[in-house]
C-alpha cells in the first residue's frame, strides 16, 4: 500500500498507508478530520509528488467539490 504524508496547514503532520494511488483520493479519505477551510498538502512518499487541496460542502455537509492548488 502506498504511504502518504498528510500535511494540514497549522496542524501536526502525519503519515498513513492508504489503498489508493491518487493524491486526490488520499485527501478525500483523510479530509474529514479537518475543517473545510484548512488547506491540506498530500505527499506520496514513493513518488515524492505533492498537491494541496481544500473542499467545499453544501449546507447539509455533502461534498460539492474538491479544489486543487
mmCIF file as Biopython writes it, N, C-alpha, C and O atoms, coordinates in Angstrom:
data_model
#
loop_
_atom_site.group_PDB
_atom_site.id
_atom_site.type_symbol
_atom_site.label_atom_id
_atom_site.label_alt_id
_atom_site.label_comp_id
_atom_site.label_asym_id
_atom_site.label_entity_id
_atom_site.label_seq_id
_atom_site.pdbx_PDB_ins_code
_atom_site.Cartn_x
_atom_site.Cartn_y
_atom_site.Cartn_z
_atom_site.occupancy
_atom_site.B_iso_or_equiv
_atom_site.auth_seq_id
_atom_site.auth_asym_id
_atom_site.pdbx_PDB_model_num
ATOM 1   N N  . UNK A ? 1  ? 0.835   -1.183 0.000  1.0 0.0 1  A 1 
ATOM 2   C CA . UNK A ? 1  ? 0.000   0.000  0.000  1.0 0.0 1  A 1 
ATOM 3   C C  . UNK A ? 1  ? 0.877   1.242  0.000  1.0 0.0 1  A 1 
ATOM 4   O O  . UNK A ? 1  ? 1.868   1.296  0.728  1.0 0.0 1  A 1 
ATOM 5   N N  . UNK A ? 2  ? 0.532   2.237  -0.800 1.0 0.0 2  A 1 
ATOM 6   C CA . UNK A ? 2  ? 1.305   3.481  -0.821 1.0 0.0 2  A 1 
ATOM 7   C C  . UNK A ? 2  ? 1.210   4.230  0.516  1.0 0.0 2  A 1 
ATOM 8   O O  . UNK A ? 2  ? 0.188   4.194  1.201  1.0 0.0 2  A 1 
ATOM 9   N N  . UNK A ? 3  ? 2.294   4.899  0.854  1.0 0.0 3  A 1 
ATOM 10  C CA . UNK A ? 3  ? 2.357   5.683  2.082  1.0 0.0 3  A 1 
ATOM 11  C C  . UNK A ? 3  ? 2.277   7.160  1.712  1.0 0.0 3  A 1 
ATOM 12  O O  . UNK A ? 3  ? 2.942   7.607  0.777  1.0 0.0 3  A 1 
ATOM 13  N N  . UNK A ? 4  ? 1.461   7.917  2.447  1.0 0.0 4  A 1 
ATOM 14  C CA . UNK A ? 4  ? 1.258   9.344  2.206  1.0 0.0 4  A 1 
ATOM 15  C C  . UNK A ? 4  ? 1.554   10.127 3.474  1.0 0.0 4  A 1 
ATOM 16  O O  . UNK A ? 4  ? 1.315   9.648  4.582  1.0 0.0 4  A 1 
ATOM 17  N N  . UNK A ? 5  ? 2.077   11.339 3.299  1.0 0.0 5  A 1 
ATOM 18  C CA . UNK A ? 5  ? 2.203   12.276 4.405  1.0 0.0 5  A 1 
ATOM 19  C C  . UNK A ? 5  ? 1.085   13.295 4.235  1.0 0.0 5  A 1 
ATOM 20  O O  . UNK A ? 5  ? 0.960   13.929 3.188  1.0 0.0 5  A 1 
ATOM 21  N N  . UNK A ? 6  ? 0.283   13.443 5.270  1.0 0.0 6  A 1 
ATOM 22  C CA . UNK A ? 6  ? -0.833  14.384 5.286  1.0 0.0 6  A 1 
ATOM 23  C C  . UNK A ? 6  ? -0.344  15.606 6.052  1.0 0.0 6  A 1 
ATOM 24  O O  . UNK A ? 6  ? 0.060   15.506 7.210  1.0 0.0 6  A 1 
ATOM 25  N N  . UNK A ? 7  ? -0.385  16.782 5.379  1.0 0.0 7  A 1 
ATOM 26  C CA . UNK A ? 7  ? 0.210   17.986 5.949  1.0 0.0 7  A 1 
ATOM 27  C C  . UNK A ? 7  ? -0.820  19.127 5.995  1.0 0.0 7  A 1 
ATOM 28  O O  . UNK A ? 7  ? -0.798  20.014 5.141  1.0 0.0 7  A 1 
ATOM 29  N N  . UNK A ? 8  ? -1.720  19.106 6.987  1.0 0.0 8  A 1 
ATOM 30  C CA . UNK A ? 8  ? -2.698  20.187 7.100  1.0 0.0 8  A 1 
ATOM 31  C C  . UNK A ? 8  ? -2.043  21.475 7.595  1.0 0.0 8  A 1 
ATOM 32  O O  . UNK A ? 8  ? -1.196  21.444 8.488  1.0 0.0 8  A 1 
ATOM 33  N N  . UNK A ? 9  ? -2.439  22.600 7.014  1.0 0.0 9  A 1 
ATOM 34  C CA . UNK A ? 9  ? -1.871  23.891 7.386  1.0 0.0 9  A 1 
ATOM 35  C C  . UNK A ? 9  ? -2.147  24.180 8.858  1.0 0.0 9  A 1 
ATOM 36  O O  . UNK A ? 9  ? -3.296  24.140 9.298  1.0 0.0 9  A 1 
ATOM 37  N N  . UNK A ? 10 ? -1.105  24.466 9.607  1.0 0.0 10 A 1 
ATOM 38  C CA . UNK A ? 10 ? -1.224  24.831 11.009 1.0 0.0 10 A 1 
ATOM 39  C C  . UNK A ? 10 ? -1.473  23.677 11.954 1.0 0.0 10 A 1 
ATOM 40  O O  . UNK A ? 10 ? -1.735  23.902 13.136 1.0 0.0 10 A 1 
ATOM 41  N N  . UNK A ? 11 ? -1.399  22.450 11.473 1.0 0.0 11 A 1 
ATOM 42  C CA . UNK A ? 11 ? -1.644  21.272 12.310 1.0 0.0 11 A 1 
ATOM 43  C C  . UNK A ? 11 ? -0.462  20.306 12.194 1.0 0.0 11 A 1 
ATOM 44  O O  . UNK A ? 11 ? 0.419   20.473 11.350 1.0 0.0 11 A 1 
ATOM 45  N N  . UNK A ? 12 ? -0.468  19.322 13.039 1.0 0.0 12 A 1 
ATOM 46  C CA . UNK A ? 12 ? 0.597   18.322 13.040 1.0 0.0 12 A 1 
ATOM 47  C C  . UNK A ? 12 ? 0.495   17.428 11.801 1.0 0.0 12 A 1 
ATOM 48  O O  . UNK A ? 12 ? -0.597  16.998 11.428 1.0 0.0 12 A 1 
ATOM 49  N N  . UNK A ? 13 ? 1.621   17.155 11.179 1.0 0.0 13 A 1 
ATOM 50  C CA . UNK A ? 13 ? 1.669   16.267 10.013 1.0 0.0 13 A 1 
ATOM 51  C C  . UNK A ? 13 ? 1.700   14.823 10.487 1.0 0.0 13 A 1 
ATOM 52  O O  . UNK A ? 13 ? 2.151   14.525 11.593 1.0 0.0 13 A 1 
ATOM 53  N N  . UNK A ? 14 ? 1.214   13.931 9.632  1.0 0.0 14 A 1 
ATOM 54  C CA . UNK A ? 14 ? 1.272   12.515 9.955  1.0 0.0 14 A 1 
ATOM 55  C C  . UNK A ? 14 ? 1.345   11.689 8.678  1.0 0.0 14 A 1 
ATOM 56  O O  . UNK A ? 14 ? 0.998   12.159 7.594  1.0 0.0 14 A 1 
ATOM 57  N N  . UNK A ? 15 ? 1.802   10.455 8.826  1.0 0.0 15 A 1 
ATOM 58  C CA . UNK A ? 15 ? 1.901   9.525  7.697  1.0 0.0 15 A 1 
ATOM 59  C C  . UNK A ? 15 ? 0.843   8.451  7.836  1.0 0.0 15 A 1 
ATOM 60  O O  . UNK A ? 15 ? 0.467   8.050  8.937  1.0 0.0 15 A 1 
ATOM 61  N N  . UNK A ? 16 ? 0.368   7.993  6.673  1.0 0.0 16 A 1 
ATOM 62  C CA . UNK A ? 16 ? -0.676  6.974  6.661  1.0 0.0 16 A 1 
ATOM 63  C C  . UNK A ? 16 ? -0.523  6.130  5.399  1.0 0.0 16 A 1 
ATOM 64  O O  . UNK A ? 16 ? -0.138  6.639  4.347  1.0 0.0 16 A 1 
ATOM 65  N N  . UNK A ? 17 ? -0.823  4.859  5.509  1.0 0.0 17 A 1 
ATOM 66  C CA . UNK A ? 17 ? -0.863  3.975  4.346  1.0 0.0 17 A 1 
ATOM 67  C C  . UNK A ? 17 ? -2.307  3.857  3.908  1.0 0.0 17 A 1 
ATOM 68  O O  . UNK A ? 17 ? -3.186  3.567  4.719  1.0 0.0 17 A 1 
ATOM 69  N N  . UNK A ? 18 ? -2.557  4.082  2.621  1.0 0.0 18 A 1 
ATOM 70  C CA . UNK A ? 18 ? -3.918  4.045  2.092  1.0 0.0 18 A 1 
ATOM 71  C C  . UNK A ? 18 ? -3.963  3.185  0.833  1.0 0.0 18 A 1 
ATOM 72  O O  . UNK A ? 18 ? -2.988  3.126  0.085  1.0 0.0 18 A 1 
ATOM 73  N N  . UNK A ? 19 ? -5.099  2.513  0.598  1.0 0.0 19 A 1 
ATOM 74  C CA . UNK A ? 19 ? -5.204  1.626  -0.570 1.0 0.0 19 A 1 
ATOM 75  C C  . UNK A ? 19 ? -5.613  2.373  -1.844 1.0 0.0 19 A 1 
ATOM 76  O O  . UNK A ? 19 ? -6.470  1.901  -2.591 1.0 0.0 19 A 1 
ATOM 77  N N  . UNK A ? 20 ? -5.007  3.529  -2.089 1.0 0.0 20 A 1 
ATOM 78  C CA . UNK A ? 20 ? -5.318  4.338  -3.272 1.0 0.0 20 A 1 
ATOM 79  C C  . UNK A ? 20 ? -4.030  4.769  -3.943 1.0 0.0 20 A 1 
ATOM 80  O O  . UNK A ? 20 ? -2.968  4.773  -3.321 1.0 0.0 20 A 1 
ATOM 81  N N  . UNK A ? 21 ? -4.125  5.135  -5.219 1.0 0.0 21 A 1 
ATOM 82  C CA . UNK A ? 21 ? -2.939  5.540  -5.980 1.0 0.0 21 A 1 
ATOM 83  C C  . UNK A ? 21 ? -2.911  7.038  -6.275 1.0 0.0 21 A 1 
ATOM 84  O O  . UNK A ? 21 ? -1.866  7.557  -6.667 1.0 0.0 21 A 1 
ATOM 85  N N  . UNK A ? 22 ? -4.032  7.749  -6.097 1.0 0.0 22 A 1 
ATOM 86  C CA . UNK A ? 22 ? -4.112  9.169  -6.446 1.0 0.0 22 A 1 
ATOM 87  C C  . UNK A ? 22 ? -4.099  10.048 -5.193 1.0 0.0 22 A 1 
ATOM 88  O O  . UNK A ? 22 ? -4.679  9.700  -4.165 1.0 0.0 22 A 1 
ATOM 89  N N  . UNK A ? 23 ? -3.425  11.191 -5.305 1.0 0.0 23 A 1 
ATOM 90  C CA . UNK A ? 23 ? -3.357  12.133 -4.181 1.0 0.0 23 A 1 
ATOM 91  C C  . UNK A ? 23 ? -4.745  12.652 -3.811 1.0 0.0 23 A 1 
ATOM 92  O O  . UNK A ? 23 ? -5.050  12.813 -2.629 1.0 0.0 23 A 1 
ATOM 93  N N  . UNK A ? 24 ? -5.581  12.912 -4.804 1.0 0.0 24 A 1 
ATOM 94  C CA . UNK A ? 24 ? -6.935  13.421 -4.543 1.0 0.0 24 A 1 
ATOM 95  C C  . UNK A ? 24 ? -7.742  12.418 -3.704 1.0 0.0 24 A 1 
ATOM 96  O O  . UNK A ? 24 ? -8.484  12.821 -2.809 1.0 0.0 24 A 1 
ATOM 97  N N  . UNK A ? 25 ? -7.603  11.143 -3.983 1.0 0.0 25 A 1 
ATOM 98  C CA . UNK A ? 25 ? -8.321  10.126 -3.219 1.0 0.0 25 A 1 
ATOM 99  C C  . UNK A ? 25 ? -7.772  10.015 -1.796 1.0 0.0 25 A 1 
ATOM 100 O O  . UNK A ? 25 ? -8.529  9.820  -0.845 1.0 0.0 25 A 1 
ATOM 101 N N  . UNK A ? 26 ? -6.459  10.139 -1.658 1.0 0.0 26 A 1 
ATOM 102 C CA . UNK A ? 26 ? -5.860  10.136 -0.319 1.0 0.0 26 A 1 
ATOM 103 C C  . UNK A ? 26 ? -6.389  11.321 0.483  1.0 0.0 26 A 1 
ATOM 104 O O  . UNK A ? 26 ? -6.721  11.179 1.660  1.0 0.0 26 A 1 
ATOM 105 N N  . UNK A ? 27 ? -6.468  12.490 -0.155 1.0 0.0 27 A 1 
ATOM 106 C CA . UNK A ? 27 ? -7.041  13.661 0.503  1.0 0.0 27 A 1 
ATOM 107 C C  . UNK A ? 27 ? -8.475  13.383 0.936  1.0 0.0 27 A 1 
ATOM 108 O O  . UNK A ? 27 ? -8.840  13.667 2.076  1.0 0.0 27 A 1 
ATOM 109 N N  . UNK A ? 28 ? -9.279  12.840 0.053  1.0 0.0 28 A 1 
ATOM 110 C CA . UNK A ? 28 ? -10.688 12.580 0.347  1.0 0.0 28 A 1 
ATOM 111 C C  . UNK A ? 28 ? -10.871 11.624 1.518  1.0 0.0 28 A 1 
ATOM 112 O O  . UNK A ? 28 ? -11.832 11.741 2.278  1.0 0.0 28 A 1 
ATOM 113 N N  . UNK A ? 29 ? -9.951  10.682 1.661  1.0 0.0 29 A 1 
ATOM 114 C CA . UNK A ? 29 ? -10.052 9.722  2.760  1.0 0.0 29 A 1 
ATOM 115 C C  . UNK A ? 29 ? -9.664  10.329 4.105  1.0 0.0 29 A 1 
ATOM 116 O O  . UNK A ? 29 ? -10.089 9.826  5.145  1.0 0.0 29 A 1 
ATOM 117 N N  . UNK A ? 30 ? -8.867  11.399 4.110  1.0 0.0 30 A 1 
ATOM 118 C CA . UNK A ? 30 ? -8.377  11.984 5.359  1.0 0.0 30 A 1 
ATOM 119 C C  . UNK A ? 30 ? -8.988  13.344 5.689  1.0 0.0 30 A 1 
ATOM 120 O O  . UNK A ? 30 ? -8.873  13.798 6.827  1.0 0.0 30 A 1 
ATOM 121 N N  . UNK A ? 31 ? -9.624  13.998 4.739  1.0 0.0 31 A 1 
ATOM 122 C CA . UNK A ? 31 ? -10.080 15.381 4.923  1.0 0.0 31 A 1 
ATOM 123 C C  . UNK A ? 31 ? -11.139 15.546 6.001  1.0 0.0 31 A 1 
ATOM 124 O O  . UNK A ? 31 ? -11.258 16.627 6.579  1.0 0.0 31 A 1 
ATOM 125 N N  . UNK A ? 32 ? -11.910 14.506 6.286  1.0 0.0 32 A 1 
ATOM 126 C CA . UNK A ? 32 ? -12.982 14.622 7.284  1.0 0.0 32 A 1 
ATOM 127 C C  . UNK A ? 32 ? -12.452 14.977 8.675  1.0 0.0 32 A 1 
ATOM 128 O O  . UNK A ? 32 ? -13.219 15.411 9.534  1.0 0.0 32 A 1 
ATOM 129 N N  . UNK A ? 33 ? -11.168 14.799 8.902  1.0 0.0 33 A 1 
ATOM 130 C CA . UNK A ? 33 ? -10.560 15.125 10.199 1.0 0.0 33 A 1 
ATOM 131 C C  . UNK A ? 33 ? -10.314 16.618 10.394 1.0 0.0 33 A 1 
ATOM 132 O O  . UNK A ? 33 ? -9.940  17.044 11.487 1.0 0.0 33 A 1 
ATOM 133 N N  . UNK A ? 34 ? -10.521 17.423 9.338  1.0 0.0 34 A 1 
ATOM 134 C CA . UNK A ? 34 ? -10.150 18.830 9.381  1.0 0.0 34 A 1 
ATOM 135 C C  . UNK A ? 34 ? -11.274 19.714 8.855  1.0 0.0 34 A 1 
ATOM 136 O O  . UNK A ? 34 ? -12.172 19.252 8.151  1.0 0.0 34 A 1 
ATOM 137 N N  . UNK A ? 35 ? -11.206 20.988 9.211  1.0 0.0 35 A 1 
ATOM 138 C CA . UNK A ? 35 ? -12.152 21.982 8.715  1.0 0.0 35 A 1 
ATOM 139 C C  . UNK A ? 35 ? -12.077 22.078 7.203  1.0 0.0 35 A 1 
ATOM 140 O O  . UNK A ? 35 ? -11.022 21.843 6.613  1.0 0.0 35 A 1 
ATOM 141 N N  . UNK A ? 36 ? -13.194 22.423 6.571  1.0 0.0 36 A 1 
ATOM 142 C CA . UNK A ? 36 ? -13.212 22.571 5.117  1.0 0.0 36 A 1 
ATOM 143 C C  . UNK A ? 36 ? -12.316 23.717 4.660  1.0 0.0 36 A 1 
ATOM 144 O O  . UNK A ? 36 ? -11.881 23.730 3.508  1.0 0.0 36 A 1 
ATOM 145 N N  . UNK A ? 37 ? -12.034 24.668 5.526  1.0 0.0 37 A 1 
ATOM 146 C CA . UNK A ? 37 ? -11.208 25.820 5.175  1.0 0.0 37 A 1 
ATOM 147 C C  . UNK A ? 37 ? -9.710  25.537 5.290  1.0 0.0 37 A 1 
ATOM 148 O O  . UNK A ? 37 ? -8.893  26.343 4.845  1.0 0.0 37 A 1 
ATOM 149 N N  . UNK A ? 38 ? -9.348  24.409 5.878  1.0 0.0 38 A 1 
ATOM 150 C CA . UNK A ? 38 ? -7.944  24.082 6.088  1.0 0.0 38 A 1 
ATOM 151 C C  . UNK A ? 38 ? -7.320  23.517 4.812  1.0 0.0 38 A 1 
ATOM 152 O O  . UNK A ? 38 ? -7.735  22.456 4.345  1.0 0.0 38 A 1 
ATOM 153 N N  . UNK A ? 39 ? -6.328  24.208 4.240  1.0 0.0 39 A 1 
ATOM 154 C CA . UNK A ? 39 ? -5.608  23.630 3.102  1.0 0.0 39 A 1 
ATOM 155 C C  . UNK A ? 39 ? -4.786  22.429 3.582  1.0 0.0 39 A 1 
ATOM 156 O O  . UNK A ? 39 ? -4.126  22.492 4.619  1.0 0.0 39 A 1 
ATOM 157 N N  . UNK A ? 40 ? -4.835  21.355 2.828  1.0 0.0 40 A 1 
ATOM 158 C CA . UNK A ? 40 ? -4.119  20.140 3.210  1.0 0.0 40 A 1 
ATOM 159 C C  . UNK A ? 40 ? -3.231  19.714 2.047  1.0 0.0 40 A 1 
ATOM 160 O O  . UNK A ? 40 ? -3.707  19.467 0.940  1.0 0.0 40 A 1 
ATOM 161 N N  . UNK A ? 41 ? -1.935  19.633 2.319  1.0 0.0 41 A 1 
ATOM 162 C CA . UNK A ? 41 ? -0.990  19.111 1.330  1.0 0.0 41 A 1 
ATOM 163 C C  . UNK A ? 41 ? -0.881  17.605 1.546  1.0 0.0 41 A 1 
ATOM 164 O O  . UNK A ? 41 ? -0.823  17.125 2.678  1.0 0.0 41 A 1 
ATOM 165 N N  . UNK A ? 42 ? -0.856  16.880 0.445  1.0 0.0 42 A 1 
ATOM 166 C CA . UNK A ? 42 ? -0.719  15.423 0.493  1.0 0.0 42 A 1 
ATOM 167 C C  . UNK A ? 42 ? 0.497   15.046 -0.348 1.0 0.0 42 A 1 
ATOM 168 O O  . UNK A ? 42 ? 0.624   15.473 -1.496 1.0 0.0 42 A 1 
ATOM 169 N N  . UNK A ? 43 ? 1.388   14.246 0.229  1.0 0.0 43 A 1 
ATOM 170 C CA . UNK A ? 43 ? 2.604   13.835 -0.481 1.0 0.0 43 A 1 
ATOM 171 C C  . UNK A ? 43 ? 2.689   12.316 -0.550 1.0 0.0 43 A 1 
ATOM 172 O O  . UNK A ? 43 ? 2.579   11.624 0.462  1.0 0.0 43 A 1 
ATOM 173 N N  . UNK A ? 44 ? 2.884   11.822 -1.746 1.0 0.0 44 A 1 
ATOM 174 C CA . UNK A ? 44 ? 3.132   10.403 -1.948 1.0 0.0 44 A 1 
ATOM 175 C C  . UNK A ? 44 ? 4.598   10.163 -1.616 1.0 0.0 44 A 1 
ATOM 176 O O  . UNK A ? 44 ? 5.481   10.745 -2.246 1.0 0.0 44 A 1 
ATOM 177 N N  . UNK A ? 45 ? 4.859   9.323  -0.644 1.0 0.0 45 A 1 
ATOM 178 C CA . UNK A ? 45 ? 6.233   9.105  -0.183 1.0 0.0 45 A 1 
ATOM 179 C C  . UNK A ? 45 ? 7.083   8.324  -1.184 1.0 0.0 45 A 1 
ATOM 180 O O  . UNK A ? 45 ? 8.311   8.403  -1.140 1.0 0.0 45 A 1 
ATOM 181 N N  . UNK A ? 46 ? 6.453   7.575  -2.081 1.0 0.0 46 A 1 
ATOM 182 C CA . UNK A ? 46 ? 7.219   6.819  -3.077 1.0 0.0 46 A 1 
ATOM 183 C C  . UNK A ? 46 ? 7.644   7.718  -4.238 1.0 0.0 46 A 1 
ATOM 184 O O  . UNK A ? 46 ? 8.807   7.705  -4.639 1.0 0.0 46 A 1 
ATOM 185 N N  . UNK A ? 47 ? 6.710   8.494  -4.774 1.0 0.0 47 A 1 
ATOM 186 C CA . UNK A ? 47 ? 6.982   9.321  -5.955 1.0 0.0 47 A 1 
ATOM 187 C C  . UNK A ? 47 ? 7.418   10.740 -5.604 1.0 0.0 47 A 1 
ATOM 188 O O  . UNK A ? 47 ? 7.926   11.461 -6.463 1.0 0.0 47 A 1 
ATOM 189 N N  . UNK A ? 48 ? 7.224   11.146 -4.351 1.0 0.0 48 A 1 
ATOM 190 C CA . UNK A ? 48 ? 7.524   12.495 -3.857 1.0 0.0 48 A 1 
ATOM 191 C C  . UNK A ? 48 ? 6.606   13.561 -4.477 1.0 0.0 48 A 1 
ATOM 192 O O  . UNK A ? 48 ? 6.854   14.756 -4.317 1.0 0.0 48 A 1 
ATOM 193 N N  . UNK A ? 49 ? 5.558   13.138 -5.178 1.0 0.0 49 A 1 
ATOM 194 C CA . UNK A ? 49 ? 4.580   14.085 -5.732 1.0 0.0 49 A 1 
ATOM 195 C C  . UNK A ? 49 ? 3.783   14.684 -4.588 1.0 0.0 49 A 1 
ATOM 196 O O  . UNK A ? 49 ? 3.443   13.993 -3.627 1.0 0.0 49 A 1 
ATOM 197 N N  . UNK A ? 50 ? 3.483   15.987 -4.695 1.0 0.0 50 A 1 
ATOM 198 C CA . UNK A ? 50 ? 2.742   16.686 -3.653 1.0 0.0 50 A 1 
ATOM 199 C C  . UNK A ? 50 ? 1.723   17.628 -4.283 1.0 0.0 50 A 1 
ATOM 200 O O  . UNK A ? 50 ? 2.006   18.298 -5.276 1.0 0.0 50 A 1 
ATOM 201 N N  . UNK A ? 51 ? 0.533   17.666 -3.690 1.0 0.0 51 A 1 
ATOM 202 C CA . UNK A ? 51 ? -0.510  18.585 -4.135 1.0 0.0 51 A 1 
ATOM 203 C C  . UNK A ? 51 ? -1.242  19.103 -2.903 1.0 0.0 51 A 1 
ATOM 204 O O  . UNK A ? 51 ? -1.278  18.454 -1.858 1.0 0.0 51 A 1 
ATOM 205 N N  . UNK A ? 52 ? -1.828  20.297 -3.057 1.0 0.0 52 A 1 
ATOM 206 C CA . UNK A ? 52 ? -2.581  20.930 -1.972 1.0 0.0 52 A 1 
ATOM 207 C C  . UNK A ? 52 ? -4.051  20.956 -2.362 1.0 0.0 52 A 1 
ATOM 208 O O  . UNK A ? 52 ? -4.400  21.277 -3.498 1.0 0.0 52 A 1 
ATOM 209 N N  . UNK A ? 53 ? -4.914  20.611 -1.396 1.0 0.0 53 A 1 
ATOM 210 C CA . UNK A ? 53 ? -6.348  20.540 -1.641 1.0 0.0 53 A 1 
ATOM 211 C C  . UNK A ? 53 ? -7.142  21.248 -0.545 1.0 0.0 53 A 1 
ATOM 212 O O  . UNK A ? 53 ? -6.686  21.366 0.592  1.0 0.0 53 A 1 
ATOM 213 N N  . UNK A ? 54 ? -8.329  21.713 -0.904 1.0 0.0 54 A 1 
ATOM 214 C CA . UNK A ? 54 ? -9.376  22.108 0.046  1.0 0.0 54 A 1 
ATOM 215 C C  . UNK A ? 54 ? -10.667 21.509 -0.482 1.0 0.0 54 A 1 
ATOM 216 O O  . UNK A ? 54 ? -10.706 20.983 -1.594 1.0 0.0 54 A 1 
ATOM 217 N N  . UNK A ? 55 ? -11.721 21.589 0.314  1.0 0.0 55 A 1 
ATOM 218 C CA . UNK A ? 55 ? -13.000 21.054 -0.134 1.0 0.0 55 A 1 
ATOM 219 C C  . UNK A ? 55 ? -14.109 22.026 0.193  1.0 0.0 55 A 1 
ATOM 220 O O  . UNK A ? 55 ? -13.974 22.879 1.070  1.0 0.0 55 A 1 
ATOM 221 N N  . UNK A ? 56 ? -15.201 21.885 -0.521 1.0 0.0 56 A 1 
ATOM 222 C CA . UNK A ? 56 ? -16.374 22.727 -0.305 1.0 0.0 56 A 1 
ATOM 223 C C  . UNK A ? 56 ? -17.575 21.822 -0.075 1.0 0.0 56 A 1 
ATOM 224 O O  . UNK A ? 56 ? -17.830 20.900 -0.850 1.0 0.0 56 A 1 
ATOM 225 N N  . UNK A ? 57 ? -18.315 22.097 1.009  1.0 0.0 57 A 1 
ATOM 226 C CA . UNK A ? 57 ? -19.503 21.327 1.350  1.0 0.0 57 A 1 
ATOM 227 C C  . UNK A ? 57 ? -20.746 22.195 1.207  1.0 0.0 57 A 1 
ATOM 228 O O  . UNK A ? 57 ? -20.666 23.420 1.291  1.0 0.0 57 A 1 
ATOM 229 N N  . UNK A ? 58 ? -21.903 21.554 0.988  1.0 0.0 58 A 1 
ATOM 230 C CA . UNK A ? 58 ? -23.155 22.305 0.983  1.0 0.0 58 A 1 
ATOM 231 C C  . UNK A ? 58 ? -23.662 22.441 2.415  1.0 0.0 58 A 1 
ATOM 232 O O  . UNK A ? 58 ? -23.008 21.978 3.349  1.0 0.0 58 A 1 
ATOM 233 N N  . UNK A ? 59 ? -24.818 23.071 2.595  1.0 0.0 59 A 1 
ATOM 234 C CA . UNK A ? 59 ? -25.348 23.326 3.937  1.0 0.0 59 A 1 
ATOM 235 C C  . UNK A ? 59 ? -25.695 22.045 4.695  1.0 0.0 59 A 1 
ATOM 236 O O  . UNK A ? 59 ? -25.839 22.073 5.917  1.0 0.0 59 A 1 
ATOM 237 N N  . UNK A ? 60 ? -25.831 20.928 3.989  1.0 0.0 60 A 1 
ATOM 238 C CA . UNK A ? 60 ? -26.138 19.647 4.632  1.0 0.0 60 A 1 
ATOM 239 C C  . UNK A ? 60 ? -24.896 18.800 4.880  1.0 0.0 60 A 1 
ATOM 240 O O  . UNK A ? 60 ? -24.995 17.685 5.392  1.0 0.0 60 A 1 
ATOM 241 N N  . UNK A ? 61 ? -23.739 19.320 4.522  1.0 0.0 61 A 1 
ATOM 242 C CA . UNK A ? 61 ? -22.496 18.598 4.738  1.0 0.0 61 A 1 
ATOM 243 C C  . UNK A ? 61 ? -22.099 17.678 3.599  1.0 0.0 61 A 1 
ATOM 244 O O  . UNK A ? 61 ? -21.172 16.881 3.741  1.0 0.0 61 A 1 
ATOM 245 N N  . UNK A ? 62 ? -22.784 17.778 2.477  1.0 0.0 62 A 1 
ATOM 246 C CA . UNK A ? 62 ? -22.443 16.970 1.305  1.0 0.0 62 A 1 
ATOM 247 C C  . UNK A ? 62 ? -21.328 17.638 0.515  1.0 0.0 62 A 1 
ATOM 248 O O  . UNK A ? 62 ? -21.291 18.862 0.395  1.0 0.0 62 A 1 
ATOM 249 N N  . UNK A ? 63 ? -20.435 16.843 -0.014 1.0 0.0 63 A 1 
ATOM 250 C CA . UNK A ? 63 ? -19.302 17.353 -0.772 1.0 0.0 63 A 1 
ATOM 251 C C  . UNK A ? 63 ? -19.762 17.946 -2.094 1.0 0.0 63 A 1 
ATOM 252 O O  . UNK A ? 63 ? -20.414 17.276 -2.895 1.0 0.0 63 A 1 
ATOM 253 N N  . UNK A ? 64 ? -19.415 19.218 -2.317 1.0 0.0 64 A 1 
ATOM 254 C CA . UNK A ? 64 ? -19.710 19.879 -3.601 1.0 0.0 64 A 1 
ATOM 255 C C  . UNK A ? 64 ? -18.531 19.758 -4.547 1.0 0.0 64 A 1 
ATOM 256 O O  . UNK A ? 64 ? -18.691 19.402 -5.714 1.0 0.0 64 A 1 
ATOM 257 N N  . UNK A ? 65 ? -17.333 20.059 -4.031 1.0 0.0 65 A 1 
ATOM 258 C CA . UNK A ? 65 ? -16.150 19.962 -4.884 1.0 0.0 65 A 1 
ATOM 259 C C  . UNK A ? 65 ? -14.883 19.913 -4.047 1.0 0.0 65 A 1 
ATOM 260 O O  . UNK A ? 65 ? -14.833 20.364 -2.902 1.0 0.0 65 A 1 
ATOM 261 N N  . UNK A ? 66 ? -13.860 19.343 -4.677 1.0 0.0 66 A 1 
ATOM 262 C CA . UNK A ? 66 ? -12.511 19.335 -4.118 1.0 0.0 66 A 1 
ATOM 263 C C  . UNK A ? 66 ? -11.696 20.269 -5.004 1.0 0.0 66 A 1 
ATOM 264 O O  . UNK A ? 66 ? -11.658 20.105 -6.223 1.0 0.0 66 A 1 
ATOM 265 N N  . UNK A ? 67 ? -11.049 21.243 -4.389 1.0 0.0 67 A 1 
ATOM 266 C CA . UNK A ? 67 ? -10.231 22.198 -5.130 1.0 0.0 67 A 1 
ATOM 267 C C  . UNK A ? 67 ? -8.758  21.831 -4.992 1.0 0.0 67 A 1 
ATOM 268 O O  . UNK A ? 67 ? -8.273  21.555 -3.895 1.0 0.0 67 A 1 
ATOM 269 N N  . UNK A ? 68 ? -8.061  21.832 -6.114 1.0 0.0 68 A 1 
ATOM 270 C CA . UNK A ? 68 ? -6.633  21.540 -6.135 1.0 0.0 68 A 1 
ATOM 271 C C  . UNK A ? 68 ? -5.866  22.817 -6.447 1.0 0.0 68 A 1 
ATOM 272 O O  . UNK A ? 68 ? -6.246  23.571 -7.342 1.0 0.0 68 A 1 
ATOM 273 N N  . UNK A ? 69 ? -4.790  23.060 -5.712 1.0 0.0 69 A 1 
ATOM 274 C CA . UNK A ? 69 ? -3.989  24.269 -5.921 1.0 0.0 69 A 1 
ATOM 275 C C  . UNK A ? 69 ? -2.627  23.922 -6.438 1.0 0.0 69 A 1 
ATOM 276 O O  . UNK A ? 69 ? -1.810  24.812 -6.674 1.0 0.0 69 A 1 
#
